[in-house]
Amino acid sequence: MTKIRNFAIICLVALFVVYCGSVVLASVYTTVNAEESGLLGLASLSKNSETRLSNIALGDPITDPRPHWT
């Protein structure tokens, strides 16, 4: 009975270590990926000065077909 309990404890500890490791790696990857995409965005904006967020056409404006009472 103690062998099964010890094996269960070892399995739980191993799962906990794998979980914590994956959480740490995911947070590091997310941080590095965000920094790289931010740097790439700045580099692309500096290369093409004509492209600005305010100059991007977003399509036709939404018109409200309902009558407006004034």
N, C-alpha and C positions, 0 to 999 in steps of 0.2 A: 504494500500500500504506500509506503514512503517513497518507493521508486517512481510510482505513477505521479505522486504529488510533486516530487522534485523535477520530474520531466515536464509536468505542466507549468511549474514556476519558470523553468528555463525557457520554455516556449513563449510564455507571456513576456518575459524580459526581452527575448529576441524580437518579438513582434513590436514591443515598445521602442526598442532601439531603432528598428527599421523605420517605424512610423516617424519618430523624431528626426531621423536623418533625412527622410524624404521631405518633411516639412521645411527643414533648414535649407536643403538644396533647392526646393521650389521657391522659397522666398529670395534666395540669392539669385537664382535664374531670373525671377521676375524683376528684381532690382536692376540687374545688369542689362536685361533686355530693354527695360524702360529707359535707362541711361543711353544705350546705344541708339534707340529709335529717336530719342530727343536730339542726340548729337547729329544723327543723319538728317533729321528734319531741319536743323539749323544750317547744316552744310548745303542742303538743297536749296534753301531759301536764299542763302548768300550767293550761290552760283547763279540763280535766276532771279534777278531783282525785280523783274516785271510781275512775277507771281506773288501775289499777296493774298491773304485770306479775304480781305475786303473786295478784291477784284474778281473773285471766283463767282461765276454765274450759277445760281442755284435753281434756275428754272423759272417758270411763270409764277407770279404771285397768286396766292389763293384768293379767289373772289367769292364773296358771300352772296348767294343768289336771293336771299331773303330780303324783303323790302325793309328799308331803314326809315323809321318814323322819327321825324325831328320835331 
